[in-house]
Amino acid sequence: MRHLSLFMIAIILILTACTPQVTPLLTTAPVTDIPAPIVITDALGRIVTLPVAPQRIVITGKGLFMIADAVYLFPEAADRIVALGNASQGGSNFISMIDPIYAQKVILDDNAGAEQIAALQPDLVILKSYLAETVGQPIQAIGIPIVYVDFETPEQYTRDISVLGQIFQNEARAREVTAFYNSKVEQIQKVVSNVESKPRTLLLYYNDKDGIVAFNVPPYKWMQTTMVEMAGGDPVWAGAVLGNGWTQVTFEQIAAWNADQVFIVAYNKDPSVVVSSLKADPNWRALRAVQDGNIYPFPADLYSWDQPDTRWILGLTWLAGHLHPDLYPNLDIIAEAQAFYQSLYGLDAAFFKQNILPQLKENLP
């Protein structure tokens, strides 16, 4: 029996040695991709850190349509904008035409405050930089992040489009838009850079608020002045003492400038009607530009092309061709406009023909 027991023990030891040993697997938590925060330097030089791409964006403040038109250069905008202010000017609202879910948006009052905005539960507000203290501070005080933009000069356009590219996580689109603008500007600068004679140019904003007619000129650094210079014109008001906004000027000053060409801007009235009335005015008929037939309404479609809106590039193109027709004998501004809407907004020829062309023809001098 003793020999048998020893034999059985030996067999067990042999079998145990031949059995493969299983090492327990180490268990770890599943690896997940944690999105990196979005770090933005806005128009005020502020560093704004967003933990993820914002999905509920509010656009508010004055001059809102200029921001909205830039925001909607990005295809993600329609789904992520939950509220915005009135995006119209003179009765036209471009955003309502191109946003398929515009009816679902909350349309804010012009004086919408922090509480009204907070009720929308936004994860980002986009605002013009000059409104930082009056509108922005109360919103920031309740913990809602704000990104400030300018969109006032060609240089700011490049910077602010890049910021929007970060917000919508579509920096490739931002580069496409920037390339479109840069290409157009470079073409114009190449054509007009060597002109020997720059027409003395006057751009006036006509306003008849409260029945009182006033003519105004823009500050030197505003888009309107920059456009005249870039188009190969000499802005006659550039040396005047101007304020931070439109500065009212007298008819005597307008006559003293003695411009070669005069362009009239009117945001809430048909500029063609204004120009016709000025041509019939005995005082204005005494001006050399009027006598020579060189007073024109600045072109517009849904919005005037002189503003720091996305359409400023159309205004610059038209103005260069108008100041230097000998250098642009084949300029087709309607074709330029159609290419603009196709390239930047993806709007086809049928949309352009139905919604843009009728108003453009009406306001094209």
HELIX and SHEET records of a PDB file:
HELIX    1   1 ARG A    2  CYS A   18  1                                  17    
HELIX    2   2 LEU A   64  VAL A   71  1                                   8    
HELIX    3   3 ALA A   77  ARG A   80  1                                   4    
HELIX    4   4 PHE A   94  ILE A   98  1                                   5    
HELIX    5   5 TYR A  102  GLN A  104  5                                   3    
HELIX    6   6 ALA A  114  ALA A  118  1                                   5    
HELIX    7   7 SER A  129  LEU A  131  5                                   3    
HELIX    8   8 ALA A  132  GLY A  136  3                                   5    
HELIX    9   9 GLN A  137  ALA A  141  1                                   5    
HELIX   10  10 PRO A  154  ILE A  167  1                                  14    
HELIX   11  11 GLU A  171  VAL A  192  1                                  22    
HELIX   12  12 LYS A  209  GLY A  211  5                                   3    
HELIX   13  13 MET A  223  MET A  230  1                                   8    
HELIX   14  14 PHE A  251  TRP A  257  1                                   7    
HELIX   15  15 PRO A  271  LYS A  279  1                                   9    
HELIX   16  16 PRO A  282  ARG A  285  1                                   4    
HELIX   17  17 ARG A  288  GLN A  291  1                                   4    
HELIX   18  18 TRP A  312  LEU A  323  1                                  12    
HELIX   19  19 ILE A  333  TYR A  345  1                                  13    
HELIX   20  20 ALA A  349  PHE A  351  1                                   3    
HELIX   21  21 PHE A  352  ILE A  356  3                                   5    
HELIX   22  22 LEU A  357  ASN A  363  1                                   7    
SHEET    1   A 2 ILE A  38  THR A  41  0                                        
SHEET    2   A 2 ILE A  47  LEU A  50 -1                                        
SHEET    1   B 5 VAL A 106  ILE A 107  0                                        
SHEET    2   B 5 ILE A  81  LEU A  84  1                                        
SHEET    3   B 5 ILE A  57  ILE A  59  1                                        
SHEET    4   B 5 LEU A 124  LYS A 128  1                                        
SHEET    5   B 5 ILE A 146  VAL A 149  1                                        
SHEET    1   C 4 ASP A 234  PRO A 235  0                                        
SHEET    2   C 4 ARG A 200  ASN A 207  1                                        
SHEET    3   C 4 ALA A 214  VAL A 217 -1                                        
SHEET    4   C 4 THR A 247  VAL A 249 -1                                        
SHEET    1   D 4 ASP A 234  PRO A 235  0                                        
SHEET    2   D 4 ARG A 200  ASN A 207  1                                        
SHEET    3   D 4 GLN A 261  VAL A 265  1                                        
SHEET    4   D 4 ILE A 295  PRO A 297  1                                        
END                                                                             
